[in-house]
Amino acid sequence: MSHSTTVQLQRSPSISFKPLFIIRDFFALLSAAWAEAKDMEQKSHKFSGNW
């Protein structure tokens, strides 16, 4: 009985950290997309001329 409790305690942190990694990856992707969009916006302003 005590063995199953220790296994549960060892597995618990890996499960609780998963959402944090998902959130971190989401924000990394979001910032990368933001940077790319900003870069494309700068390029479009350069090539648009006088409208």
Protein Blocks (a to p, Z undefined) as FASTA:
>chain_A
ZZmmmmmmmmmmmmmmmmmmmmmmmmmmmmmmmmmmmmmmmmmmmmnopZZ
